């Protein structure tokens, strides 16, 4: 066998292994389901208290500001994905507000949205 044949065979083996590993389930595919498997978050019991303490406060997400009023439940539900993205990326609450969500609060928001942002 020539070097060219060995290289061709090695490339074929490498491509076969890579394509097999890419087509099978990996940890990243399972992470969101596993992440929230034991975390049942509810709107009324978990999310609204977080929003009321950190977002729906004077000068922020309440009536009379140019921002979405999060004292209205429907606004929280309709903007659930945005709330999730902003809190996961530490955009909200803004640092200037002096408020900061705990890892547990961020996880509750993440899981509530991941589980369908239900009105529960």
Protein Blocks (a to p, Z undefined) as FASTA:
>chain_A
ZZklmmmmmmmmmmmmmmmmmmpccfklmmmmmmmmmmccdfklmmmmmmmmmmmgghia
cehiabdcfkbmklmmmmmmmmmmmmmnomaccfklopacdfklmmmmmmmmmnoppaZZ
